[in-house]
Amino acid sequence: MSHPICVTCGVQYAEARPDCPICDDERQYVGWGGQRWTTLADLRAAGHRGRVEEEGPGIVGIGAEPKTAIGQRALLVRTPEGNILWDMITHLDDDLVRQVRDLGGVASIAISHPHFYGTMIEWSRAFDAPVFIHEADRRWVARPDDAVTFWTGDTLEIADGLTLINAGVHFAGGQVLHWRDGEDGRGALLSGDILQVVMDRDWVSFMYSYPNLIPERPRVVRRALRLLEPYPFARVYGAFWGRVVQADGKQAVRRSADRYLDHALDDGPA
């Protein structure tokens, strides 16, 4: 069966339908030309191919060229106990599967939020890997499958030193991944766009909707900071190629939150 993929968000659905609920939601948008669909076979025929490049120590970026949908890249965290694929893309072909297997394959998959669900079931089946998604985002899963594990609560350790944190920014189930042993033991935070690494790469931001410029609620940002407080991290790896806070990552998140809250809560005279 050829499962349809929304051209705008890149998420694969179980069956044909007239709409994409993820794009109909106010955090995303329907393409200006209206709802359009594609398939993996169509993407392969159009010449899309995998892009695999190192993004940091022990972390390999996995994307597609030309880019599909939002254009994010996934991150393969390489550990002696098995690799974790963080976030997801839409494209997948035999050559990309081979390249990832050459890097040690995928033991588990975890995805930050619904905009990045991509072809997660195709990837799960290619590597026989479970997919970890927070229960709060269950309703957004477009292709239900037994491979998906829904978890509850604030944190979940999915492998030794690899912890999912339900920051709750952008989506109620929005999660980030903390790698205790990353950066030579100083820690790394893989944030997707739950904490969006911005263009100057020394700061992050917090948005309910990025394309529609709807700010996140201050109480949600404060909760995320509380949950992140116990975890040290030197770098923050965002959702897109090169979007990495290279140093003092935890301090960057703190000062970014302070700046954000200062602007969001300023109620002084006009």
Secondary structure, 3 states (H helix, E strand, C coil): CCCCEECCCCCECCCCCCCCHHHHCCCCCCCCCCCCEECHHHHHHCCCEEEEEEEECCEEEEEEECCCCCCCCEEEECCCCCCEEECCCCCCCHHHHHHHHHCCCCCEEECCCHHHCCCHHHHHHHHCCCEEEEHHHHHHCCCCCCCEEEECCCEEEEECCEEEECCCCCCCCCCEEEECCHHHHCCEEEEECCCEECCCCCCEECEEECCCCEECCHHHHHHHHHHHCCCCCCEEEECCCCCEECCCHHHHHHHHHHHHHHHHHCCCCC
